[in-house]
Amino acid sequence: MDYKKLADLLLPNVSSDISIYEKKYPERNVSFVSRFAPSPTGFIHMGSLYTAYISSLFAKKNNGVFYLRIEDTDQKRKVENGIENIINDLEKFNINIDESPIIGGLYGPYIQSERKEIYLSYAKYLVENGMAYPCFCTKEELDEVRKEQESLKERTGYICKWAKCRNLTFEEIKKNIDNEVSYVIRLKAPGNFDKKFEFKDLIKGKLMLPENDNDIVLIKSDGLPTYHFAHIVDDHLMHTTHIIRGDEWLSSLPVHYQLFRVFGFKVPKYAHVAPINKKDNNTIRKLSKRYDPECNIAYYFEKGIPVEVIKLYLATLINSNFENWYTNNIDKDISEFNFEFNKMSVSGPIFDLEKLISLSKTYFSTLKAEKIYDGLLEYYKIYNKEFYDLISKYKEYTINILNIERLKKRPRKDLSCYSDFMNLFSYMYDEYYDKIEKVNLIKDYDKILNDFIDTYSGDDDEELWTSKIKEICFKYNYASNMKEYNDNPALYNGHITDVCTLIRLAITYRYESPNIYEILKVMGKERVSKRIDSFIKEAQ
């Protein structure tokens, strides 16, 4: 077979001189280059974000390069605005990208459909060197082959005797081309499935894998490359040193390893990341885009969980010892932690939404009120314009609300997301001063409330405030402490907690709230007086 003649027949207007691209994309002067290479099929989900984040962290740790490449050679799966959605999601998570379709870079284009000429050139090089050939089998013929292989309980694929186009003569090939028979270009796989090769994965360790003998498709009938072929060429030309990807691709490793070897390219280091799992009753399964809302990152945006929290939580999944480090270094950046591949889970970490929420509460407790306020504005501007206008109008008051029990050695941890704020503190605003239909009123409630407002001063410290409450308790026969009441409950109308609950109800219409003393100080006497008057009138 004259392979050069065959190559010119299949790809007449394509150069097989791949040295052009080898010169165009020279070696980088860094030792670590990783990438995130999604298909534009929708939004980023938690699993792909996890992998992208790992790649970016290790690149930063090693003073390397992290780039974004869009793998859109499967045009049927491409969705409208898919590329924009991916880029926007990465920007929202502040994942530092050094090169991308937007940023650009010396190794672009970074969208595979814009690199078609490159792939065709490398494909022609293989044909010219007797390592690839055209296949004219129809989908129906391939389906029949698969069915027959399955019925015989043999391995499936375009292998061995089933690869019927592998040995076509030049004349047979030319006849098909002249008759415009559709074809693909396949690799002439040099492997022997009965032989194994040793491979070291950065996470899974040493692996023994069978050689590939499947003549996979390199160039589809539409002239675009398959994922297997395109990413090999790209990772070589973009000088990717570390391929960090989901372990669902582990079964394809023999093919990818073989392609690197066929070209004589240096094989990058691989790290196959186990999927994020979830406990479902008594079973453990992979976190699902279809069944688990927490798999969709839009879920976190809608709740108002800061991206910093999600990144912190993902860091705990990457290396289990991160959590302890963070507890002792809460003021440090995540990138300062020494992440290691060999400390990543081989079977996959368990995603625990409750733990993420707990981490979020801790995170919020470390922030200054002003920073939280800025986050509230961003969140409610999108998800509740009415409440956004309100907190914009009362900036100082809102910050004071956020500071309730915040400026203490052990601040409150009730805020887990921005959406919580409205649920927890809307009563602090007169516009949201909701009423409770049924309130259990204690004896002399009106007299107690009037006496309270008469004696209340915003200048009182908490000790003086408490002493005034105890005086009111004494006046209306309420025990000033629980021990007195528990010893002789029949002697009293109630106890000091009942009185404090009454005050809380009058000003918040809620049975639970942060420290009532601090709430009163933030509201101010005028607002408190108006609310107590309103409460008494409603109750009568």
C-alpha positions as CSV (number, residue, x, y, z in Angstrom):
1,M,0.0,0.0,0.0
2,D,1.3,3.5,-1.0
3,Y,0.3,5.2,2.3
4,K,1.2,8.7,1.1
5,K,-1.0,8.2,-1.9
6,L,-3.8,7.0,0.4
7,A,-3.3,10.0,2.7
8,D,-3.6,12.4,-0.3
9,L,-6.7,10.6,-1.5
10,L,-8.4,10.9,1.9
11,L,-7.3,14.4,2.8
12,P,-6.2,16.1,-0.4
13,N,-6.0,19.6,0.9
14,V,-4.4,18.9,4.2
15,S,-0.7,19.0,5.0
16,S,0.8,16.1,6.8
17,D,3.8,18.2,8.0
18,I,3.0,18.3,11.7
19,S,6.3,20.0,12.4
20,I,4.5,23.2,11.6
21,Y,2.4,22.9,14.7
22,E,5.3,21.5,16.8
23,K,7.1,24.8,16.1
24,K,4.1,26.9,16.6
25,Y,3.4,25.6,20.1
26,P,6.8,25.4,21.8
27,E,7.6,23.8,25.2
28,R,6.5,25.9,28.1
29,N,8.9,27.0,30.8
30,V,6.8,25.6,33.7
31,S,6.8,22.1,35.2
32,F,3.0,21.9,35.9
33,V,0.3,22.5,33.3
34,S,-3.3,21.3,34.0
35,R,-6.6,22.0,32.3
36,F,-10.3,21.8,32.6
37,A,-11.8,20.6,29.3
38,P,-15.6,20.4,29.5
39,S,-18.1,19.9,26.7
40,P,-20.5,22.8,26.2
41,T,-23.5,20.7,27.1
42,G,-25.0,22.8,29.9
43,F,-24.0,24.2,33.2
44,I,-21.2,23.1,35.4
45,H,-22.3,20.6,38.1
46,M,-20.7,19.8,41.4
47,G,-18.6,16.9,40.0
48,S,-17.1,18.9,37.2
49,L,-16.5,21.9,39.5
50,Y,-14.7,19.5,41.9
51,T,-12.4,18.3,39.2
52,A,-11.7,21.8,37.8
53,Y,-11.0,23.1,41.3
54,I,-8.5,20.3,42.0
55,S,-6.7,21.1,38.7
56,S,-6.5,24.8,39.6
57,L,-5.3,24.2,43.1
58,F,-2.5,21.9,42.1
59,A,-1.4,24.3,39.3
60,K,-1.3,27.2,41.7
61,K,0.5,25.1,44.3
62,N,3.2,24.3,41.7
63,N,3.5,27.8,40.2
64,G,2.1,26.3,37.0
65,V,-0.5,27.0,34.4
66,F,-4.2,26.1,34.5
67,Y,-6.2,26.6,31.3
68,L,-9.7,26.1,30.0
69,R,-10.3,24.2,26.8
70,I,-13.7,23.7,25.3
71,E,-14.2,20.2,23.8
72,D,-17.1,20.8,21.4
73,T,-16.4,18.2,18.6
74,D,-19.6,16.4,19.4
75,Q,-21.9,19.1,17.8
76,K,-25.0,17.1,18.5
77,R,-24.6,17.6,22.3
78,K,-23.7,21.3,22.1
79,V,-26.3,23.6,23.7
80,E,-27.0,27.3,23.1
81,N,-24.8,29.5,25.3
82,G,-23.0,26.4,26.6
83,I,-19.6,27.9,26.4
84,E,-20.7,31.2,28.0
85,N,-22.4,29.2,30.8
86,I,-19.2,27.3,31.6
87,I,-17.1,30.5,31.7
88,N,-19.6,32.4,33.8
89,D,-19.8,29.6,36.3
90,L,-16.0,29.4,36.7
91,E,-15.9,33.2,37.1
92,K,-18.5,33.0,39.8
93,F,-16.3,30.6,41.7
94,N,-13.2,32.8,41.3
95,I,-11.3,29.8,39.8
96,N,-8.1,31.4,38.4
97,I,-7.7,30.5,34.8
98,D,-4.5,31.5,33.0
99,E,-5.6,30.8,29.4
100,S,-9.1,30.3,27.9
101,P,-11.2,31.2,24.9
102,I,-11.9,34.6,26.5
103,I,-8.5,35.3,28.0
104,G,-6.6,33.9,25.0
105,G,-3.0,32.6,25.1
106,L,-0.1,31.4,23.0
107,Y,-1.5,27.8,22.7
108,G,-5.0,28.6,21.3
109,P,-7.5,28.4,19.8
110,Y,-9.0,27.0,23.0
111,I,-12.2,25.7,21.4
112,Q,-11.7,22.4,19.6
113,S,-14.0,23.1,16.7
114,E,-11.7,26.0,15.8
115,R,-8.7,23.6,15.6
116,K,-10.0,21.3,12.9
117,E,-7.1,21.8,10.5
118,I,-4.7,20.7,13.2
119,Y,-6.5,17.4,13.9
120,L,-6.7,16.7,10.1
121,S,-3.0,17.3,9.7
122,Y,-2.1,14.8,12.5
123,A,-4.7,12.3,11.2
124,K,-3.1,12.5,7.7
125,Y,0.3,12.0,9.3
126,L,-0.9,8.7,10.8
127,V,-2.5,7.6,7.5
128,E,0.8,8.5,5.7
129,N,2.7,6.4,8.1
130,G,0.4,3.3,7.9
131,M,-1.1,3.9,11.3
132,A,-4.7,4.8,10.3
133,Y,-7.1,3.9,7.5
134,P,-10.6,4.7,6.2
135,C,-13.6,2.7,7.3
136,F,-16.8,2.6,5.2
137,C,-19.0,0.5,7.6
138,T,-22.4,1.9,8.2
139,K,-24.0,2.3,11.6
140,E,-26.3,-0.6,10.8
141,E,-23.4,-2.8,9.9
142,L,-21.6,-1.9,13.1
143,D,-24.7,-2.6,15.1
144,E,-24.9,-6.1,13.5
145,V,-21.3,-6.7,14.4
146,R,-21.9,-5.8,18.0
147,K,-24.9,-8.0,18.3
148,E,-23.0,-10.9,16.8
149,Q,-20.1,-10.3,19.2
150,E,-22.5,-10.2,22.2
151,S,-24.3,-13.4,21.1
152,L,-20.9,-15.1,20.9
153,K,-19.9,-13.6,24.3
154,E,-16.9,-12.0,22.7
155,R,-15.4,-8.6,23.4
156,T,-17.1,-5.9,21.5
157,G,-15.4,-3.3,19.3
158,Y,-13.8,-2.9,15.9
159,I,-11.2,-5.6,16.6
160,C,-9.5,-8.6,15.1
161,K,-11.5,-10.3,12.4
162,W,-14.4,-7.8,12.9
163,A,-12.3,-4.9,11.6
164,K,-13.2,-5.7,8.0
165,C,-12.1,-2.3,6.5
166,R,-8.6,-2.6,8.0
167,N,-7.2,-4.6,5.0
168,L,-9.0,-2.9,2.1
169,T,-6.9,-2.4,-1.0
170,F,-6.2,1.0,-2.4
171,E,-8.4,0.2,-5.3
172,E,-11.3,-0.7,-3.1
173,I,-10.8,2.4,-1.0
174,K,-10.7,4.7,-4.1
175,K,-13.8,3.1,-5.6
176,N,-15.7,3.9,-2.4
177,I,-14.4,7.5,-2.4
178,D,-15.3,7.9,-6.0
179,N,-18.8,6.7,-5.2
180,E,-18.9,9.2,-2.4
181,V,-19.4,6.5,0.2
182,S,-19.3,8.1,3.7
183,Y,-16.3,7.1,5.8
184,V,-14.4,7.7,9.1
185,I,-10.7,7.4,9.7
186,R,-9.7,4.7,12.2
187,L,-6.5,4.1,14.2
188,K,-4.7,0.9,13.2
189,A,-4.3,-0.2,16.8
190,P,-0.9,-1.9,17.4
191,G,-1.8,-3.3,20.8
192,N,-2.4,-6.9,21.9
193,F,-5.3,-7.2,24.4
194,D,-3.7,-10.3,26.0
195,K,-0.7,-8.2,27.0
196,K,-0.7,-5.7,29.9
197,F,1.3,-2.6,30.5
198,E,2.1,-1.0,33.9
199,F,0.8,2.5,34.5
200,K,1.1,4.7,37.6
201,D,-1.9,6.9,38.4
202,L,-1.2,9.8,40.8
203,I,-4.3,8.9,42.9
204,K,-4.8,5.2,42.3
205,G,-1.2,4.1,42.3
206,K,0.2,1.3,40.1
207,L,-2.2,-0.1,37.6
208,M,-1.9,-3.1,35.2
209,L,-4.0,-2.4,32.1
210,P,-4.5,-4.4,28.8
211,E,-3.1,-2.9,25.7
212,N,-5.7,-1.5,23.2
213,D,-6.5,-3.5,20.1
214,N,-9.6,-1.6,19.2
215,D,-9.4,0.4,16.0
216,I,-11.1,3.5,17.4
217,V,-12.4,6.3,15.2
218,L,-10.1,9.2,15.0
219,I,-11.9,11.4,12.4
220,K,-15.7,11.2,12.1
221,S,-17.6,11.4,8.8
222,D,-18.2,15.1,9.4
223,G,-14.5,15.8,9.4
224,L,-14.3,16.5,13.1
225,P,-12.2,14.4,15.5
226,T,-13.5,12.2,18.2
227,Y,-12.8,13.1,21.8
228,H,-10.1,10.5,22.1
229,F,-8.1,11.8,19.2
230,A,-8.6,15.6,19.7
231,H,-7.6,15.7,23.4
232,I,-4.4,13.7,22.7
233,V,-3.3,16.2,20.1
234,D,-4.3,19.2,22.2
235,D,-2.7,18.0,25.4
236,H,0.5,17.4,23.5
237,L,0.5,20.8,21.7
238,M,-0.6,22.7,24.8
239,H,2.0,20.8,26.8
240,T,-0.3,19.5,29.5
241,T,1.8,17.8,32.1
242,H,-1.0,16.6,34.4
243,I,-4.4,15.4,33.2
244,I,-6.8,15.5,36.2
245,R,-10.1,14.0,35.2
246,G,-13.0,11.9,36.5
247,D,-12.2,8.2,36.9
248,E,-15.0,7.3,34.4
249,W,-12.2,7.9,31.8
250,L,-10.0,5.3,33.4
251,S,-11.3,2.6,31.0
252,S,-10.2,4.8,28.1
253,L,-6.6,5.1,29.4
254,P,-5.2,2.2,27.2
255,V,-6.5,4.0,24.1
256,H,-5.1,7.4,25.2
257,Y,-1.8,6.0,26.3
258,Q,-1.5,4.2,23.0
259,L,-2.2,7.3,21.0
260,F,0.6,9.2,22.8
261,R,2.9,6.3,22.1
262,V,1.9,6.0,18.4
263,F,2.9,9.6,17.8
264,G,6.0,9.4,20.0
265,F,4.6,12.1,22.3
266,K,5.6,12.3,26.0
267,V,2.8,10.8,28.1
268,P,1.4,13.3,30.7
269,K,0.9,12.2,34.3
270,Y,-2.7,11.2,35.0
271,A,-4.8,11.6,38.1
272,H,-8.2,9.9,37.9
273,V,-10.5,11.5,40.5
274,A,-13.1,9.3,42.1
275,P,-16.6,10.6,41.9
276,I,-18.3,12.5,44.7
277,N,-20.7,10.1,46.4
278,K,-23.8,10.4,48.5
279,K,-25.4,8.3,51.2
280,D,-28.9,7.3,50.2
281,N,-30.5,5.3,53.0
282,N,-28.2,2.3,53.4
283,T,-26.4,2.6,50.1
284,I,-23.7,4.8,48.7
285,R,-24.1,6.1,45.2
286,K,-22.7,8.7,42.9
287,L,-24.0,12.3,43.4
288,S,-26.6,12.6,40.6
289,K,-27.4,15.6,38.4
290,R,-30.9,14.1,37.9
291,Y,-31.9,13.2,41.5
292,D,-29.8,15.5,43.8
293,P,-30.5,19.3,43.7
294,E,-27.2,19.9,45.5
295,C,-25.4,18.5,42.5
296,N,-26.4,21.6,40.5
297,I,-24.4,24.7,41.5
298,A,-27.4,26.9,40.8
299,Y,-28.8,25.4,44.0
300,Y,-26.1,27.2,46.0
301,F,-26.5,30.5,44.2
302,E,-30.3,30.4,44.9
303,K,-29.8,29.7,48.6
304,G,-27.0,32.3,48.8
305,I,-24.2,30.1,50.0
306,P,-21.0,31.9,49.3
307,V,-18.7,30.4,46.8
308,E,-15.9,30.6,49.3
309,V,-17.8,28.1,51.5
310,I,-18.3,25.7,48.6
311,K,-14.6,25.9,47.8
312,L,-13.8,25.3,51.5
313,Y,-16.1,22.3,51.6
314,L,-14.7,20.9,48.3
315,A,-11.2,21.2,49.9
316,T,-12.3,19.0,52.7
317,L,-13.3,16.4,50.1
318,I,-10.0,16.6,48.3
319,N,-7.8,15.9,51.3
320,S,-9.4,14.8,54.6
321,N,-6.7,16.5,56.6
322,F,-7.6,19.9,55.2
323,E,-10.5,20.4,57.7
324,N,-8.2,20.2,60.7
325,W,-5.7,22.5,59.1
326,Y,-8.4,25.1,58.3
327,T,-9.7,25.0,61.9
328,N,-6.3,26.0,63.1
329,N,-5.6,28.4,60.2
330,I,-9.0,30.0,59.6
331,D,-7.4,33.3,58.5
332,K,-5.3,31.7,55.7
333,D,-6.1,31.2,52.1
334,I,-7.0,27.7,50.9
335,S,-4.0,27.7,48.5
336,E,-1.6,27.7,51.4
337,F,-2.6,24.2,52.3
338,N,-0.3,21.5,50.9
339,F,-2.7,19.4,48.8
340,E,-1.4,16.0,47.8
341,F,-2.7,13.5,45.2
342,N,-1.8,10.5,47.4
343,K,-4.1,11.7,50.1
344,M,-7.2,11.8,47.8
345,S,-9.9,9.2,48.2
346,V,-9.5,6.2,45.8
347,S,-13.2,5.2,46.2
348,G,-14.6,8.8,46.3
349,P,-15.6,11.2,49.1
350,I,-19.1,11.3,50.6
351,F,-21.0,14.6,50.0
352,D,-22.7,15.8,53.2
353,L,-24.9,18.8,52.7
354,E,-25.5,19.2,56.5
355,K,-21.7,19.4,57.0
356,L,-21.5,22.0,54.2
357,I,-24.2,24.1,55.9
358,S,-22.4,23.8,59.3
359,L,-19.1,24.9,57.6
360,S,-21.0,27.8,56.1
361,K,-22.3,28.9,59.5
362,T,-18.7,28.9,60.9
363,Y,-17.6,30.9,57.8
364,F,-20.3,33.5,58.3
365,S,-19.4,33.8,62.0
366,T,-15.8,34.9,61.0
367,L,-16.9,37.7,58.7
368,K,-17.3,41.3,59.6
369,A,-20.8,42.6,59.3
370,E,-19.9,45.0,56.5
371,K,-18.7,42.2,54.3
372,I,-21.8,40.2,54.9
373,Y,-23.9,43.3,54.1
374,D,-22.2,43.6,50.7
375,G,-23.0,40.0,50.1
376,L,-26.6,40.5,51.1
377,L,-26.9,43.4,48.6
378,E,-25.6,41.2,45.7
379,Y,-27.8,38.3,46.6
380,Y,-31.1,40.2,47.2
381,K,-30.6,42.4,44.2
382,I,-31.1,39.2,42.1
383,Y,-33.5,37.2,44.2
384,N,-35.7,39.7,46.1
385,K,-35.6,43.3,44.8
386,E,-38.1,44.5,47.4
387,F,-35.9,43.3,50.3
388,Y,-32.8,44.6,48.5
389,D,-34.4,48.1,48.4
390,L,-35.1,47.9,52.1
391,I,-31.6,46.9,53.3
392,S,-30.2,49.5,50.8
393,K,-32.3,52.1,52.5
394,Y,-31.3,51.0,56.0
395,K,-27.6,50.3,55.5
396,E,-26.3,51.2,59.0
397,Y,-29.3,49.6,60.7
398,T,-28.8,46.4,58.8
399,I,-25.1,46.3,59.7
400,N,-26.1,46.8,63.3
401,I,-28.5,43.8,63.0
402,L,-25.7,41.7,61.6
403,N,-23.5,42.7,64.6
404,I,-26.0,41.3,67.1
405,E,-23.9,38.7,69.1
406,R,-21.2,38.9,66.4
407,L,-18.6,41.0,68.3
408,K,-18.1,38.3,70.9
409,K,-15.4,35.7,71.5
410,R,-18.0,33.1,70.4
411,P,-20.3,34.8,67.9
412,R,-23.7,33.4,66.9
413,K,-23.7,30.8,64.1
414,D,-27.3,31.0,62.9
415,L,-26.6,32.4,59.5
416,S,-25.7,29.8,56.9
417,C,-26.6,31.6,53.7
418,Y,-27.8,34.9,52.5
419,S,-31.4,33.7,52.1
420,D,-31.4,33.0,55.9
421,F,-31.1,36.6,56.7
422,M,-34.6,37.6,55.6
423,N,-36.0,34.5,57.4
424,L,-34.1,35.2,60.6
425,F,-34.3,39.0,60.8
426,S,-37.1,40.4,58.7
427,Y,-39.0,41.3,61.9
428,M,-36.3,43.8,62.7
429,Y,-37.8,46.0,59.9
430,D,-41.1,47.7,60.5
431,E,-42.1,46.9,57.0
432,Y,-41.9,43.1,57.8
433,Y,-43.2,43.3,61.4
434,D,-45.5,40.3,61.1
435,K,-48.1,39.3,63.5
436,I,-48.7,35.9,65.1
437,E,-52.3,34.9,65.2
438,K,-52.3,33.1,68.6
439,V,-50.1,34.3,71.4
440,N,-50.3,32.9,74.9
441,L,-50.3,36.0,77.1
442,I,-49.1,35.9,80.7
443,K,-51.0,37.6,83.6
444,D,-50.6,41.4,83.7
445,Y,-48.9,41.3,80.3
446,D,-50.0,44.9,79.5
447,K,-48.8,46.3,82.9
448,I,-45.5,44.4,82.6
449,L,-44.9,45.8,79.1
450,N,-45.8,49.4,80.1
451,D,-43.5,49.2,83.1
452,F,-40.8,47.8,80.9
453,I,-40.9,50.6,78.4
454,D,-41.1,53.2,81.1
455,T,-37.9,52.0,82.7
456,Y,-36.0,50.9,79.6
457,S,-33.0,52.9,78.5
458,G,-30.7,52.1,75.5
459,D,-27.8,53.3,77.6
460,D,-28.2,50.5,80.2
461,D,-25.6,47.7,80.1
462,E,-26.9,44.2,80.1
463,E,-26.5,43.7,83.9
464,L,-28.5,46.8,84.7
465,W,-31.1,45.8,82.1
466,T,-31.5,42.4,83.7
467,S,-31.8,43.9,87.2
468,K,-34.7,46.1,85.9
469,I,-36.4,43.0,84.5
470,K,-36.1,41.3,87.9
471,E,-37.7,44.3,89.6
472,I,-40.7,44.0,87.3
473,C,-40.8,40.3,88.0
474,F,-40.9,41.0,91.8
475,K,-43.6,43.6,91.3
476,Y,-45.9,41.2,89.4
477,N,-45.0,38.1,91.3
478,Y,-42.8,36.3,88.8
479,A,-39.8,34.4,90.0
480,S,-36.6,36.2,89.2
481,N,-34.8,32.8,88.6
482,M,-35.8,29.3,87.6
483,K,-34.6,27.7,90.8
484,E,-37.0,29.8,92.9
485,Y,-39.8,29.0,90.6
486,N,-39.1,25.2,90.4
487,D,-38.9,25.0,94.2
488,N,-42.3,26.6,94.7
489,P,-44.2,27.0,91.4
490,A,-47.6,27.5,93.1
491,L,-46.3,30.7,94.7
492,Y,-45.7,32.5,91.4
493,N,-47.6,33.7,88.3
494,G,-44.6,32.5,86.3
495,H,-40.8,33.2,86.0
496,I,-38.3,35.6,84.4
497,T,-38.2,33.6,81.2
498,D,-41.9,34.2,80.7
499,V,-41.4,37.9,81.1
500,C,-38.5,38.0,78.6
501,T,-40.5,35.9,76.2
502,L,-43.4,38.4,76.4
503,I,-41.0,41.3,75.6
504,R,-39.5,39.3,72.7
505,L,-43.0,38.6,71.4
506,A,-44.1,42.2,71.7
507,I,-41.2,43.5,69.6
508,T,-40.6,40.6,67.2
509,Y,-43.7,38.5,67.2
510,R,-41.4,35.5,67.5
511,Y,-40.7,33.1,70.2
512,E,-37.1,32.7,69.3
513,S,-34.5,35.4,68.4
514,P,-30.9,36.3,69.2
515,N,-30.2,38.0,72.5
516,I,-33.2,40.2,73.3
517,Y,-31.0,42.8,75.0
518,E,-28.9,43.3,71.9
519,I,-32.0,43.4,69.6
520,L,-33.5,46.2,71.8
521,K,-30.3,48.2,71.5
522,V,-30.3,47.9,67.7
523,M,-33.9,48.9,67.4
524,G,-33.8,51.9,69.7
525,K,-36.4,53.0,72.3
526,E,-38.7,54.8,69.8
527,R,-39.2,51.7,67.6
528,V,-39.5,49.4,70.7
529,S,-42.1,51.7,72.2
530,K,-44.2,51.8,69.1
531,R,-44.1,48.0,68.8
532,I,-45.1,47.5,72.4
533,D,-48.0,49.9,72.0
534,S,-49.1,48.1,68.9
535,F,-48.8,44.7,70.5
536,I,-50.9,45.8,73.5
537,K,-53.7,47.2,71.3
538,E,-53.8,44.1,69.2
539,A,-53.9,41.8,72.2
540,Q,-56.7,43.7,74.0
